[in-house]
Amino acid sequence: MSEDLEGYLAFKLGDELGRRDFLKLGAGSAALLALAACGGGSSSPSTSTSAATGPEFKVGAVLPSSGTYSDLGDSITKGMQLYFKKSGNQAGGRKLTLLLEDEGAGDTTIPLTKVRKLVEQDNVDMIAGIVASPNAAAIRNYVDQNKVPTLIANAGVNSLSRAAKSPYIFRTSFSNWQPSQPMGKVLNDAGIKNLTLVYSNYGAGIETAAATKETYSGKVVAEVKPPFPNTSGDFSAFITQINNSKPDGIYVFMSGQDAINFLKQAKTQMDKSIKVYGSGFFVEQDVLGAIADAAPVGAVTGLHWALTLDNKENQDFTAAYKKAYNKTADVFAVQGYDTGRVIVDTLNALKGKTDDKTAFMHAVAAVAFKSPRGDFKFDANSNNVVNTIYVRTLVNDSKLGYTNKVTSSVPNVTDPGK
């Protein structure tokens, strides 16, 4: 299945027109244009607000402000803005301006149209953002052919790190392969002999399932595939499929509103004997904050960050995020924060000189730092960030409430790049 999917995505990546190739995400695709003064400093940012002397550096951020993944887009935006503010609102002697466009609600022509507008009308210097995998695929050829420096802040479509890799696209988040490929061994070690895979039926879910099966040695007794997004919000029929398959455990990929709706219903409808595993997005902080006591305590998931990570960078980040927005940070905010830092560190390394796009991307590739997620660096073979994958158990903490406690980790998980 993984080979078929890779071929499909490579085919779609070759479609410059970005046809309608996945289900509508919901209502509304009107653009949101916002202007924010942002900036950067050095590898050790200051809070100086001295005037920038060079030309403005404009970042076009295409992120969802509507649909299933709107909360993800909000967190990424807030994370970027937080790092820019920390850095003093400039980088390499240039003021940073952030132009926001809604990624849209399902049609892959929407993000492509937004990127074209940002590049051709707003004259941005780079593109950042993109949450959904099909949308990253849709913009790939345009930014590659026009040599537009691009940082993908979420979308995990594997092909961008493999057959469709571009020298102008780097990813600050993950590939869909990374969080789940190590989790097959976790399932094996836990004695899960019969597994049901449950995943949103689009590229990210399909690639997640394929990655899990690379290392899982038990029997996959069923694959339950709710549509993406499940616009009805009703998962009863899919939970019945899970119960009827009689697994020892389930491994789930869902995120955002779909994860919220599924977990609220599973609390009362799913067989209590079934153990819960999954990609960490399924029970990330944005979901946990919305489901209260429907949280599946004891669920084991893999992800490249956890709120409870015990390092100074994470402690400082989560405290600053809470203070700035009165909101608990999540992995998407971390990805936005790290994206902001890559932009700042790149401009500082080049002293604001960005006319040479090849030199610009070489500077991006060289960025490395201590992130809230741990060590951050890019892999030259895939243009994808190298992640530590943390194995996390969902607990009800007396201070933090429902959150994920790190129980072990798999360091240096690097997308194979092929």
BELWOMO-V726379 format. One record per residue. N is the residue number from 1. PSI is psi as a letter, one per 20 degrees, with the letter a starting at -180 (NA if undefined). Layout:
n=N psi=PSI
n=N psi=PSI
This chain:
n=1 psi=h
n=2 psi=h
n=3 psi=g
n=4 psi=g
n=5 psi=g
n=6 psi=g
n=7 psi=g
n=8 psi=g
n=9 psi=h
n=10 psi=h
n=11 psi=g
n=12 psi=h
n=13 psi=h
n=14 psi=i
n=15 psi=n
n=16 psi=h
n=17 psi=i
n=18 psi=l
n=19 psi=r
n=20 psi=n
n=21 psi=j
n=22 psi=r
n=23 psi=q
n=24 psi=p
n=25 psi=i
n=26 psi=a
n=27 psi=q
n=28 psi=p
n=29 psi=k
n=30 psi=q
n=31 psi=q
n=32 psi=o
n=33 psi=o
n=34 psi=q
n=35 psi=p
n=36 psi=p
n=37 psi=p
n=38 psi=r
n=39 psi=a
n=40 psi=r
n=41 psi=c
n=42 psi=a
n=43 psi=h
n=44 psi=n
n=45 psi=q
n=46 psi=r
n=47 psi=k
n=48 psi=q
n=49 psi=k
n=50 psi=q
n=51 psi=p
n=52 psi=q
n=53 psi=h
n=54 psi=r
n=55 psi=q
n=56 psi=q
n=57 psi=o
n=58 psi=p
n=59 psi=p
n=60 psi=o
n=61 psi=o
n=62 psi=o
n=63 psi=q
n=64 psi=p
n=65 psi=j
n=66 psi=r
n=67 psi=a
n=68 psi=h
n=69 psi=k
n=70 psi=h
n=71 psi=h
n=72 psi=g
n=73 psi=h
n=74 psi=g
n=75 psi=g
n=76 psi=g
n=77 psi=g
n=78 psi=h
n=79 psi=g
n=80 psi=g
n=81 psi=h
n=82 psi=g
n=83 psi=h
n=84 psi=g
n=85 psi=g
n=86 psi=h
n=87 psi=i
n=88 psi=j
n=89 psi=k
n=90 psi=r
n=91 psi=p
n=92 psi=k
n=93 psi=j
n=94 psi=p
n=95 psi=p
n=96 psi=p
n=97 psi=p
n=98 psi=p
n=99 psi=o
n=100 psi=p
n=101 psi=q
n=102 psi=p
n=103 psi=h
n=104 psi=r
n=105 psi=k
n=106 psi=h
n=107 psi=p
n=108 psi=i
n=109 psi=h
n=110 psi=g
n=111 psi=h
n=112 psi=g
n=113 psi=g
n=114 psi=g
n=115 psi=g
n=116 psi=g
n=117 psi=g
n=118 psi=h
n=119 psi=g
n=120 psi=h
n=121 psi=g
n=122 psi=i
n=123 psi=l
n=124 psi=q
n=125 psi=h
n=126 psi=r
n=127 psi=q
n=128 psi=q
n=129 psi=b
n=130 psi=o
n=131 psi=g
n=132 psi=p
n=133 psi=g
n=134 psi=h
n=135 psi=h
n=136 psi=g
n=137 psi=h
n=138 psi=h
n=139 psi=i
n=140 psi=g
n=141 psi=h
n=142 psi=g
n=143 psi=h
n=144 psi=g
n=145 psi=h
n=146 psi=j
n=147 psi=l
n=148 psi=o
n=149 psi=p
n=150 psi=p
n=151 psi=o
n=152 psi=o
n=153 psi=i
n=154 psi=g
n=155 psi=p
n=156 psi=j
n=157 psi=p
n=158 psi=h
n=159 psi=h
n=160 psi=i
n=161 psi=j
n=162 psi=d
n=163 psi=h
n=164 psi=k
n=165 psi=q
n=166 psi=q
n=167 psi=i
n=168 psi=j
n=169 psi=p
n=170 psi=q
n=171 psi=p
n=172 psi=j
n=173 psi=f
n=174 psi=r
n=175 psi=q
n=176 psi=h
n=177 psi=h
n=178 psi=g
n=179 psi=h
n=180 psi=h
n=181 psi=g
n=182 psi=i
n=183 psi=i
n=184 psi=g
n=185 psi=h
n=186 psi=g
n=187 psi=g
n=188 psi=g
n=189 psi=h
n=190 psi=i
n=191 psi=k
n=192 psi=o
n=193 psi=h
n=194 psi=o
n=195 psi=p
n=196 psi=p
n=197 psi=p
n=198 psi=o
n=199 psi=q
n=200 psi=p
n=201 psi=m
n=202 psi=a
n=203 psi=g
n=204 psi=g
n=205 psi=g
n=206 psi=g
n=207 psi=h
n=208 psi=g
n=209 psi=g
n=210 psi=h
n=211 psi=g
n=212 psi=g
n=213 psi=i
n=214 psi=h
n=215 psi=i
n=216 psi=p
n=217 psi=i
n=218 psi=a
n=219 psi=p
n=220 psi=o
n=221 psi=h
n=222 psi=q
n=223 psi=o
n=224 psi=p
n=225 psi=n
n=226 psi=q
n=227 psi=q
n=228 psi=p
n=229 psi=r
n=230 psi=n
n=231 psi=h
n=232 psi=h
n=233 psi=j
n=234 psi=o
n=235 psi=j
n=236 psi=g
n=237 psi=h
n=238 psi=h
n=239 psi=h
n=240 psi=g
n=241 psi=g
n=242 psi=g
n=243 psi=g
n=244 psi=h
n=245 psi=i
n=246 psi=l
n=247 psi=r
n=248 psi=h
n=249 psi=r
n=250 psi=q
n=251 psi=p
n=252 psi=p
n=253 psi=o
n=254 psi=r
n=255 psi=r
n=256 psi=b
n=257 psi=h
n=258 psi=g
n=259 psi=g
n=260 psi=g
n=261 psi=g
n=262 psi=g
n=263 psi=h
n=264 psi=h
n=265 psi=h
n=266 psi=h
n=267 psi=h
n=268 psi=i
n=269 psi=h
n=270 psi=q
n=271 psi=p
n=272 psi=i
n=273 psi=i
n=274 psi=p
n=275 psi=q
n=276 psi=p
n=277 psi=r
n=278 psi=r
n=279 psi=p
n=280 psi=h
n=281 psi=h
n=282 psi=h
n=283 psi=k
n=284 psi=r
n=285 psi=h
n=286 psi=h
n=287 psi=g
n=288 psi=h
n=289 psi=i
n=290 psi=i
n=291 psi=i
n=292 psi=c
n=293 psi=j
n=294 psi=i
n=295 psi=p
n=296 psi=n
n=297 psi=p
n=298 psi=i
n=299 psi=p
n=300 psi=p
n=301 psi=r
n=302 psi=p
n=303 psi=r
n=304 psi=j
n=305 psi=q
n=306 psi=q
n=307 psi=h
n=308 psi=j
n=309 psi=p
n=310 psi=m
n=311 psi=q
n=312 psi=g
n=313 psi=g
n=314 psi=g
n=315 psi=g
n=316 psi=g
n=317 psi=g
n=318 psi=h
n=319 psi=g
n=320 psi=h
n=321 psi=g
n=322 psi=g
n=323 psi=g
n=324 psi=h
n=325 psi=i
n=326 psi=l
n=327 psi=q
n=328 psi=p
n=329 psi=q
n=330 psi=r
n=331 psi=h
n=332 psi=h
n=333 psi=h
n=334 psi=g
n=335 psi=h
n=336 psi=g
n=337 psi=g
n=338 psi=h
n=339 psi=g
n=340 psi=g
n=341 psi=g
n=342 psi=g
n=343 psi=g
n=344 psi=g
n=345 psi=h
n=346 psi=g
n=347 psi=h
n=348 psi=g
n=349 psi=h
n=350 psi=j
n=351 psi=k
n=352 psi=j
n=353 psi=o
n=354 psi=j
n=355 psi=h
n=356 psi=o
n=357 psi=h
n=358 psi=g
n=359 psi=h
n=360 psi=g
n=361 psi=h
n=362 psi=h
n=363 psi=h
n=364 psi=g
n=365 psi=h
n=366 psi=i
n=367 psi=p
n=368 psi=q
n=369 psi=r
n=370 psi=o
n=371 psi=r
n=372 psi=h
n=373 psi=i
n=374 psi=b
n=375 psi=p
n=376 psi=p
n=377 psi=r
n=378 psi=q
n=379 psi=p
n=380 psi=h
n=381 psi=h
n=382 psi=i
n=383 psi=k
n=384 psi=q
n=385 psi=q
n=386 psi=p
n=387 psi=q
n=388 psi=p
n=389 psi=p
n=390 psi=p
n=391 psi=p
n=392 psi=q
n=393 psi=p
n=394 psi=p
n=395 psi=r
n=396 psi=n
n=397 psi=q
n=398 psi=h
n=399 psi=g
n=400 psi=i
n=401 psi=b
n=402 psi=p
n=403 psi=r
n=404 psi=p
n=405 psi=p
n=406 psi=p
n=407 psi=h
n=408 psi=r
n=409 psi=q
n=410 psi=o
n=411 psi=q
n=412 psi=l
n=413 psi=o
n=414 psi=p
n=415 psi=p
n=416 psi=i
n=417 psi=j
n=418 psi=NA
